Amino acid sequence: MDPFWAFAAEFWWTAPVVAGAGAVSVLGARRGAAGGRRLGYDASRLDLQAAQRIATEARLRVRVARAELAGLVAGRAAGSAHAAEVADARRALREAETGARAAAASVRARRAQVEAARADLALNADPRRRPLPRAMAAHDAVVARWMAYETDPAKLIAYPTIGDARDPSTAAFLLAMDEARQARPDPARRVAPAEFGAYRDAVARLERAFDLAERDAHARAEGRDPERERASRGTGWQDTAQHVIALSAEALDRAADAAASAIAAWNARERGPKPRNQND
């Protein structure tokens, strides 16, 4: 296969951005699974079940850690355990308790997601309102927002870090964009709830990552330090984790590759194949 067409085939998903409002995604979803109305609800139920399993395991780890600490405290009193061992056990218990609280919060969030998906079933009669077309439209909208910077020299000059993979928040966004691209299902076939759930979550992470990268780019353009501002506001650990991940050389290379591939796919859209004659 000609390299250009192979590349175009790999990045077919950018077409809905050009067509506008995810029209191709909607048409593909109409040809997809008959169970599309329940896709979001079924995926949310699976996510809740997984979160509940994780919470159960986390509670078990807390019990084990408490038992180990109690045994070491008793051994310390009897002279058979060292203070360092007791300190390590206390630290392990605190970590287990933190993990259990996070798991419990995840269960609550997933339960709320199930309730929202159940309520959303009433709106899914319109194919454009079904979960997969909406997720794809959200995905396409983020790519379009980013390409508005990449294809406008004035914007790129005004906000240079939005196109620089060496910037931590931009690198994190580019990695999230690559993850969402890989998770994006083919709307012309039946999509399993677990597959949709993974894609939906990848799109949500992509939206958050781009919002952060855009805010940081605007802050730097105005001479402000976004990291210092986040620290002063006590921004969540997710943003910090993204930045730490993005700082590795391998991650930066992946981010740069993702940016180059997306830009090339966008630029290739006007050089794509001419429409076939309807009589062909």
C-alpha positions in Angstrom: 0.0 0.0 0.0 1.2 3.5 -0.8 2.7 5.1 2.4 0.4 8.1 2.1 -2.8 6.0 2.0 -1.5 3.8 4.8 -1.0 7.0 6.9 -4.4 8.4 5.9 -6.1 5.1 6.9 -4.4 5.2 10.3 -5.7 8.7 11.0 -9.2 8.3 9.5 -10.7 9.6 12.7 -9.7 13.2 12.0 -12.2 13.4 9.2 -15.1 14.3 11.5 -13.3 17.4 12.7 -13.1 18.7 9.2 -16.7 17.7 8.3 -17.9 19.5 11.5 -19.8 18.4 14.6 -18.8 14.8 14.3 -21.1 14.0 11.3 -19.1 11.0 10.2 -19.1 9.6 13.8 -22.9 9.9 14.0 -23.4 8.1 10.7 -21.0 5.4 11.7 -22.8 5.0 15.0 -26.1 4.6 13.2 -24.6 1.6 11.5 -23.3 0.3 14.7 -24.7 -1.8 17.5 -28.4 -1.9 18.1 -27.6 -1.7 21.9 -26.1 1.8 21.5 -28.6 3.4 23.7 -27.5 1.3 26.7 -23.8 1.5 26.0 -23.0 4.2 28.5 -25.2 2.7 31.2 -23.7 -0.8 30.7 -20.2 0.6 30.7 -20.9 2.6 33.9 -22.2 -0.5 35.6 -19.0 -2.4 34.7 -16.9 0.5 36.0 -18.8 0.4 39.3 -18.3 -3.3 39.7 -14.6 -2.9 39.1 -14.4 0.0 41.6 -16.2 -2.1 44.2 -13.8 -4.9 43.8 -10.8 -2.5 44.2 -12.5 -1.0 47.3 -12.9 -4.5 48.8 -9.3 -5.3 48.2 -8.2 -2.0 49.7 -10.2 -2.6 52.8 -8.6 -6.0 53.1 -5.2 -4.5 52.8 -6.1 -2.1 55.7 -7.1 -5.0 57.9 -3.9 -6.9 57.1 -1.8 -3.8 57.8 -3.5 -3.2 61.1 -2.9 -6.8 62.1 0.8 -6.6 61.2 1.1 -3.4 63.1 -0.6 -4.8 66.2 1.7 -7.8 66.1 4.8 -5.7 65.8 3.7 -3.4 68.6 3.2 -6.4 70.8 6.6 -7.7 69.8 8.1 -4.4 70.5 6.7 -4.5 74.0 8.2 -8.0 74.4 11.5 -6.9 73.0 11.3 -9.0 69.8 10.6 -6.2 67.3 12.6 -3.1 66.4 11.3 0.4 66.4 12.1 0.8 62.7 9.9 -2.2 61.9 7.0 -0.6 63.9 7.5 2.7 62.1 7.5 0.9 58.7 4.3 -0.9 59.7 2.6 2.4 60.7 3.6 4.0 57.4 2.2 1.0 55.5 -1.1 1.2 57.5 -1.4 4.9 56.6 -0.8 4.2 53.0 -3.4 1.4 53.0 -5.9 3.7 54.7 -5.3 6.4 52.1 -5.8 3.9 49.3 -9.0 2.6 50.9 -10.4 6.2 51.2 -9.5 6.8 47.5 -11.1 3.5 46.5 -14.3 4.4 48.5 -14.4 7.8 46.8 -14.0 6.1 43.4 -17.0 3.9 44.2 -19.1 6.9 45.1 -18.1 8.6 41.8 -18.8 5.5 39.8 -22.2 5.1 41.5 -23.1 8.6 40.6 -22.0 7.9 37.0 -24.4 5.0 36.8 -27.3 7.1 38.0 -26.4 9.8 35.4 -26.2 7.2 32.7 -29.6 5.7 33.8 -31.2 9.1 33.6 -29.5 9.7 30.2 -31.2 6.7 28.7 -34.3 8.8 28.1 -32.3 11.2 25.9 -30.8 8.5 23.7 -33.6 8.1 21.3 -31.8 10.6 19.0 -28.8 8.7 17.6 -26.7 11.9 18.0 -27.3 11.8 21.7 -26.2 8.3 22.2 -23.0 7.7 24.2 -20.6 6.8 21.4 -21.4 9.6 19.1 -21.2 12.1 22.0 -17.8 10.8 23.1 -16.5 10.9 19.6 -17.8 14.5 19.1 -16.1 15.5 22.4 -12.9 13.9 21.2 -13.1 15.7 17.8 -13.8 19.0 19.5 -10.6 18.8 21.6 -8.5 18.0 18.5 -10.2 20.9 16.7 -9.4 23.3 19.6 -5.7 22.3 19.5 -5.4 22.5 15.7 -6.8 26.0 15.9 -3.5 26.9 17.5 -1.3 24.7 15.3 -2.8 26.0 12.0 -2.9 29.7 13.0 0.6 31.3 13.1 -0.5 34.3 15.0 -1.9 32.1 17.8 1.1 29.9 17.9 3.4 32.9 18.2 1.2 34.3 21.0 1.0 31.0 22.8 4.2 29.1 21.8 4.1 26.5 24.6 0.8 25.0 23.3 2.8 23.6 20.4 5.9 22.7 22.3 6.1 19.0 23.4 8.9 19.9 25.9 6.4 21.9 28.0 5.1 19.5 30.7 1.4 20.3 30.4 1.5 20.2 26.6 3.4 16.9 26.7 0.8 15.4 29.1 -1.9 16.6 26.7 -0.2 15.1 23.7 0.2 11.8 25.5 -3.5 11.9 26.4 -4.4 12.6 22.8 -2.4 9.6 21.6 -4.1 7.4 24.3 -7.6 8.6 23.2 -6.7 8.0 19.5 -5.7 4.4 20.3 -8.8 3.8 22.4 -11.2 5.2 19.8 -13.4 2.4 18.5 -14.7 1.8 15.0 -18.3 3.1 15.1 -19.3 0.8 12.2 -19.0 -2.4 14.4 -20.5 -3.5 17.7 -18.7 -1.8 20.6 -18.5 -3.6 23.9 -19.3 -1.7 27.1 -15.8 -2.2 28.5 -14.3 -0.8 25.3 -16.6 2.2 25.3 -15.8 2.8 29.0 -12.1 2.9 28.3 -12.6 5.3 25.4 -15.0 7.5 27.4 -12.5 7.8 30.2 -9.6 8.5 27.8 -11.6 11.4 26.2 -12.4 12.8 29.6 -8.7 12.7 30.5 -7.9 14.4 27.1 -10.3 17.2 27.8 -8.8 17.9 31.2 -5.3 17.7 29.8 -6.0 20.2 27.1 -7.7 22.6 29.4 -4.6 22.5 31.6 -2.2 22.9 28.7 -4.3 25.8 27.3 -4.4 27.5 30.7 -0.7 27.1 31.2 0.0 28.5 27.7 -2.1 31.6 28.3 -0.6 32.1 31.8 3.0 31.9 30.4 2.1 34.3 27.6 0.9 36.8 30.3 4.2 36.3 32.2 2.6 34.2 35.0 4.0 31.0 36.4 1.3 28.3 36.2 3.1 25.9 38.5 3.4 28.5 41.2 -0.3 29.4 40.8 -1.3 25.7 41.0 0.8 25.3 44.1 -0.8 28.3 45.8 -4.3 27.1 44.9 -3.5 23.5 46.1 -4.5 22.0 42.7 -5.2 18.3 42.7 -2.6 15.6 42.5 -3.7 14.5 39.1 -2.1 17.6 37.4 1.2 17.0 39.3 1.2 13.4 38.3 0.7 14.3 34.7 3.7 16.7 34.8 6.0 14.1 36.5 5.1 11.5 33.9 5.6 13.9 31.0 9.1 14.8 32.1 10.7 11.5 31.1 12.7 11.5 27.8 10.6 8.6 26.5 7.4 10.3 27.2 8.6 13.5 25.5 9.5 11.5 22.4 6.1 9.9 22.4 4.4 13.3 22.8 6.4 14.8 20.0 5.6 11.9 17.7 1.9 12.2 18.6 2.0 15.9 17.8 3.8 15.3 14.5 1.4 12.6 13.5 -1.7 14.6 14.3 -0.5 17.7 12.5 0.5 15.6 9.4 -2.9 13.9 9.4 -4.6 17.3 9.6 -2.5 18.8 6.8 -3.1 15.7 4.6 -6.9 16.1 4.7 -6.9 18.5 1.8 -4.6 16.2 -0.2 -6.8 13.1 0.4 -8.5 11.1 -2.4 -11.0 12.9 -4.6 -14.7 11.8 -4.0 -15.6 8.8 -6.1 -18.1 9.3 -9.0 -21.4 8.1 -7.9 -21.6 6.0 -11.0 -18.4 4.1 -10.1 
